[in-house]
Amino acid sequence: MTKIRGRRRRREDTRRVAGLLTGHAILKHHLARMGEVQDERCEFCDEVVAESAEHILMRCQGLMEPRFKKLRKAILDEDDVPQLAIRGLQEFAQGGGSEKRKERIRWDKGGRGERVITR
């Protein structure tokens, strides 16, 4: 059973990183494109921008501290993304949330995510 859990964990980590890098993550911008939500503004920062994978990964002001802790830079440029360590991306995607929101996504066994806000 341990091996299965380990594989499942690695698959979830891989899916989260891939979603963050491709834009197919459970974020408001992607959900708005699918018709699941109306408001796609970022909940992490005070800027009026879409909560997209690019914004979360590279520029969100509300995620500067966790981004710095996990990825070693508070704000990323496009040239920085290919140089990021996979482990740092995994840790950031798992719980890079700010003090305002401790958990962004709860993943079920079927690989579907549900947005959960805890303040």
Backbone as JSON, one array per atom type, in Angstrom:
{
  "sequence": "MTKIRGRRRRREDTRRVAGLLTGHAILKHHLARMGEVQDERCEFCDEVVAESAEHILMRCQGLMEPRFKKLRKAILDEDDVPQLAIRGLQEFAQGGGSEKRKERIRWDKGGRGERVITR",
  "N": [[0.81, -1.2, 0.0], [2.01, 1.21, 0.62], [3.65, 1.82, -1.58], [1.74, 2.36, -3.56], [0.49, 4.62, -2.49], [2.68, 6.35, -2.53], [3.16, 6.56, -5.29], [0.75, 7.7, -6.08], [0.91, 10.15, -4.76], [3.14, 11.26, -6.08], [2.06, 11.45, -8.63], [-0.01, 13.31, -8.2], [1.51, 15.53, -7.45], [2.92, 15.94, -9.83], [0.8, 16.54, -11.55], [-0.13, 18.93, -10.45], [2.09, 20.65, -10.82], [2.31, 20.55, -13.61], [-0.16, 21.69, -14.29], [0.19, 24.26, -13.31], [2.29, 25.15, -14.92], [1.24, 24.93, -17.5], [-1.12, 26.34, -17.48], [-3.48, 25.09, -17.05], [-4.64, 24.81, -14.5], [-6.49, 24.64, -11.42], [-7.59, 27.38, -11.16], [-9.02, 30.67, -10.96], [-9.07, 32.0, -13.51], [-8.88, 29.94, -15.43], [-11.11, 28.44, -14.66], [-13.12, 30.3, -15.23], [-12.97, 30.43, -18.0], [-13.99, 27.95, -18.56], [-16.56, 28.32, -17.82], [-17.3, 27.99, -15.19], [-17.01, 29.83, -13.1], [-17.77, 33.32, -12.53], [-16.34, 35.64, -11.75], [-13.03, 36.32, -12.2], [-10.99, 37.51, -10.86], [-7.95, 37.82, -9.01], [-7.6, 36.37, -5.84], [-5.57, 36.55, -4.06], [-4.11, 38.9, -4.13], [-4.26, 42.54, -4.22], [-4.53, 43.55, -6.7], [-6.29, 44.18, -9.76], [-6.51, 41.79, -11.56], [-6.58, 38.83, -13.57], [-6.79, 35.66, -11.99], [-4.62, 33.8, -12.97], [-2.52, 31.06, -14.04], [-0.03, 31.98, -14.87], [0.05, 34.53, -13.63], [-0.1, 33.79, -10.89], [2.17, 32.13, -10.61], [4.28, 33.86, -11.39], [3.96, 36.72, -10.78], [2.11, 37.56, -8.75], [1.42, 39.7, -6.13], [0.53, 39.04, -3.6], [1.6, 36.57, -3.15], [4.3, 36.75, -2.89], [6.07, 36.25, -0.72], [5.79, 33.35, -0.14], [6.56, 32.49, -2.7], [9.19, 33.38, -2.84], [10.31, 31.86, -0.75], [9.98, 29.2, -1.67], [10.78, 29.2, -4.38], [12.93, 30.86, -4.59], [12.88, 33.44, -5.62], [11.08, 36.47, -5.49], [9.55, 37.75, -7.45], [9.08, 36.57, -10.68], [10.66, 36.36, -13.9], [9.96, 35.63, -17.37], [12.17, 34.26, -18.35], [13.14, 33.02, -16.09], [11.52, 30.85, -15.47], [12.06, 28.33, -16.9], [14.32, 27.59, -15.5], [13.62, 26.86, -12.95], [13.55, 24.76, -10.05], [12.17, 21.52, -9.91], [11.28, 20.45, -7.46], [10.91, 22.76, -5.91], [8.83, 23.96, -7.37], [6.85, 22.02, -6.96], [6.45, 22.2, -4.17], [5.61, 24.86, -3.97], [3.24, 24.75, -5.49], [1.75, 22.99, -3.95], [1.17, 24.29, -1.56], [1.6, 27.07, -1.6], [0.32, 29.23, -0.67], [-0.67, 32.39, 0.76], [-0.62, 34.16, 3.94], [-3.25, 34.96, 4.13], [-4.77, 32.99, 2.95], [-4.67, 29.68, 3.56], [-4.96, 27.17, 2.35], [-5.47, 26.33, -0.96], [-6.46, 24.47, -2.81], [-8.17, 21.42, -2.59], [-7.51, 18.14, -3.22], [-9.15, 15.35, -4.64], [-9.41, 11.7, -4.69], [-9.86, 10.98, -7.3], [-8.47, 12.79, -8.76], [-9.56, 15.27, -9.11], [-9.92, 18.68, -8.3], [-10.91, 20.83, -5.62], [-11.79, 24.03, -4.72], [-10.82, 25.42, -1.72], [-11.15, 27.63, 0.84], [-9.4, 28.87, 3.49], [-9.07, 30.99, 6.1]],
  "CA": [[0.0, 0.0, 0.0], [2.87, 2.38, 0.66], [4.07, 2.14, -2.94], [0.62, 2.99, -4.27], [0.35, 5.98, -1.97], [3.81, 7.13, -3.03], [2.9, 6.85, -6.71], [-0.38, 8.64, -6.16], [1.43, 11.46, -4.34], [3.96, 11.78, -7.16], [1.16, 11.81, -9.74], [-0.68, 14.55, -7.82], [2.52, 16.59, -7.53], [3.19, 16.16, -11.25], [-0.38, 17.19, -12.12], [-0.16, 20.31, -9.97], [3.15, 21.4, -11.49], [1.93, 20.66, -15.02], [-1.25, 22.66, -14.37], [0.75, 25.59, -13.09], [3.14, 25.51, -16.06], [0.47, 24.99, -18.75], [-2.3, 27.19, -17.33], [-4.65, 24.24, -16.84], [-4.74, 24.6, -13.07], [-7.79, 25.03, -10.89], [-7.52, 28.79, -10.79], [-10.22, 31.37, -11.44], [-9.03, 32.31, -14.94], [-9.19, 28.71, -16.14], [-12.51, 28.1, -14.35], [-13.99, 31.25, -15.95], [-12.96, 30.0, -19.4], [-14.85, 26.76, -18.64], [-17.9, 28.71, -17.43], [-17.57, 27.56, -13.82], [-17.09, 31.01, -12.24], [-17.94, 34.57, -13.25], [-15.29, 36.58, -11.37], [-11.73, 35.66, -12.28], [-9.98, 38.33, -10.19], [-7.07, 37.12, -8.07], [-7.98, 36.52, -4.43], [-4.37, 36.65, -3.24], [-3.54, 40.25, -4.13], [-5.2, 43.65, -4.36], [-4.57, 43.96, -8.1], [-7.48, 43.74, -10.51], [-6.01, 40.96, -12.65], [-7.11, 37.46, -13.55], [-6.05, 34.66, -11.23], [-4.14, 32.84, -13.96], [-1.32, 30.34, -13.62], [1.1, 32.89, -15.08], [0.02, 35.55, -12.57], [0.21, 33.13, -9.62], [3.55, 31.65, -10.62], [5.32, 34.86, -11.65], [3.84, 38.12, -10.39], [1.13, 37.9, -7.72], [2.01, 40.38, -4.97], [0.12, 38.33, -2.39], [2.35, 35.31, -3.03], [5.72, 37.05, -2.99], [6.83, 35.56, 0.34], [5.93, 31.91, -0.41], [7.31, 32.29, -3.94], [10.6, 33.54, -2.5], [10.72, 30.73, 0.07], [9.99, 27.95, -2.43], [11.39, 29.33, -5.7], [14.12, 31.71, -4.44], [12.68, 34.78, -6.18], [9.75, 36.98, -5.16], [8.9, 38.01, -8.74], [9.79, 35.82, -11.72], [10.6, 36.74, -15.3], [9.75, 34.46, -18.23], [13.43, 33.53, -18.47], [13.38, 32.29, -14.84], [10.66, 29.67, -15.35], [12.73, 27.07, -17.27], [15.41, 27.31, -14.57], [13.09, 26.51, -11.63], [13.68, 23.38, -9.59], [10.88, 20.83, -9.84], [10.88, 20.33, -6.05], [10.38, 24.06, -5.5], [7.51, 24.11, -8.0], [5.92, 21.13, -6.27], [6.15, 22.78, -2.86], [4.83, 26.08, -4.2], [1.91, 24.35, -5.96], [1.04, 22.31, -2.88], [0.68, 25.17, -0.51], [2.33, 28.32, -1.65], [-0.63, 30.28, -0.31], [-0.23, 33.43, 1.69], [-1.24, 34.15, 5.26], [-4.69, 35.15, 3.98], [-5.42, 31.76, 2.54], [-3.71, 28.63, 3.83], [-5.1, 26.07, 1.4], [-6.22, 26.78, -2.12], [-7.12, 23.39, -3.53], [-8.19, 20.09, -1.97], [-7.57, 17.18, -4.32], [-9.77, 14.07, -4.3], [-8.69, 10.55, -5.22], [-10.04, 10.93, -8.74], [-7.65, 13.8, -9.42], [-10.28, 16.53, -9.26], [-9.65, 19.62, -7.24], [-12.0, 21.67, -5.13], [-11.24, 25.22, -4.07], [-11.16, 25.52, -0.31], [-10.56, 28.85, 1.38], [-9.29, 28.94, 4.94], [-8.41, 32.27, 6.45]],
  "C": [[0.86, 1.27, 0.0], [3.31, 2.79, -0.74], [2.97, 2.84, -3.71], [0.43, 4.42, -3.79], [1.47, 6.88, -2.47], [3.63, 7.5, -4.49], [1.8, 7.86, -6.86], [0.09, 10.04, -5.79], [2.27, 12.06, -5.46], [3.1, 12.22, -8.34], [0.45, 13.12, -9.44], [0.29, 15.73, -7.92], [2.79, 16.96, -8.99], [2.03, 16.92, -11.89], [-0.44, 18.66, -11.7], [0.88, 21.17, -10.69], [2.8, 21.6, -12.96], [0.82, 21.69, -15.2], [-0.75, 24.08, -14.21], [1.56, 26.05, -14.31], [2.35, 25.66, -17.36], [-0.74, 25.91, -18.68], [-3.57, 26.41, -17.1], [-4.75, 23.84, -15.38], [-6.12, 25.05, -12.6], [-7.66, 26.42, -10.28], [-8.68, 29.5, -11.47], [-10.21, 31.66, -12.94], [-9.43, 31.08, -15.77], [-10.65, 28.3, -15.91], [-13.48, 29.03, -15.07], [-14.07, 30.87, -17.43], [-13.87, 28.78, -19.6], [-16.29, 27.08, -18.25], [-18.29, 28.33, -16.02], [-17.7, 28.73, -12.83], [-17.24, 32.25, -13.11], [-16.77, 35.53, -13.0], [-13.94, 35.87, -11.36], [-10.62, 36.48, -11.62], [-9.22, 37.52, -9.14], [-7.5, 37.42, -6.62], [-6.77, 36.71, -3.53], [-3.82, 38.06, -3.13], [-4.63, 41.29, -4.34], [-5.3, 44.14, -5.81], [-5.84, 43.45, -8.77], [-6.97, 43.02, -11.77], [-6.6, 39.56, -12.5], [-6.18, 36.56, -12.74], [-5.64, 33.54, -12.19], [-2.9, 32.15, -13.41], [-0.09, 31.24, -13.77], [1.18, 33.95, -13.98], [0.44, 34.94, -11.24], [1.68, 32.75, -9.56], [4.57, 32.78, -10.66], [5.18, 36.19, -10.93], [2.93, 38.46, -9.21], [1.81, 38.48, -6.48], [1.69, 39.67, -3.66], [0.88, 37.04, -2.15], [3.87, 35.53, -3.1], [6.54, 36.28, -1.95], [6.92, 34.05, 0.09], [6.7, 31.62, -1.7], [8.81, 32.4, -3.66], [11.1, 32.34, -1.7], [10.88, 29.45, -0.75], [10.78, 28.02, -3.73], [12.59, 30.27, -5.73], [14.04, 33.08, -5.1], [11.26, 35.21, -5.86], [8.92, 37.26, -6.41], [9.74, 37.32, -9.81], [9.63, 36.48, -13.08], [10.36, 35.47, -16.11], [11.01, 33.62, -18.35], [13.74, 32.69, -17.23], [12.66, 30.94, -14.82], [11.37, 28.38, -15.77], [13.83, 26.65, -16.29], [14.93, 26.85, -13.19], [13.28, 25.04, -11.32], [12.29, 22.76, -9.47], [10.39, 20.74, -8.4], [10.29, 21.65, -5.55], [9.01, 24.32, -6.09], [6.47, 23.24, -7.31], [5.5, 21.73, -4.93], [5.3, 24.04, -3.0], [3.39, 25.73, -4.6], [1.1, 23.68, -4.86], [0.47, 23.26, -1.85], [1.42, 26.47, -0.45], [1.48, 29.49, -1.21], [-0.09, 31.25, 0.72], [-0.9, 33.25, 3.03], [-2.75, 34.25, 5.16], [-5.41, 33.84, 3.72], [-4.43, 30.61, 2.66], [-3.8, 27.47, 2.86], [-5.96, 26.53, 0.25], [-7.03, 25.67, -2.74], [-7.04, 22.11, -2.71], [-8.42, 19.1, -3.09], [-8.25, 15.9, -3.85], [-9.02, 12.94, -4.99], [-8.81, 10.44, -6.73], [-9.25, 11.98, -9.49], [-8.36, 15.12, -9.66], [-10.01, 17.41, -8.04], [-10.87, 20.42, -6.87], [-11.35, 22.85, -4.4], [-11.75, 25.3, -2.65], [-10.42, 26.74, 0.23], [-10.58, 28.76, 2.88], [-8.51, 30.19, 5.28], [-7.9, 32.22, 7.85]]
}
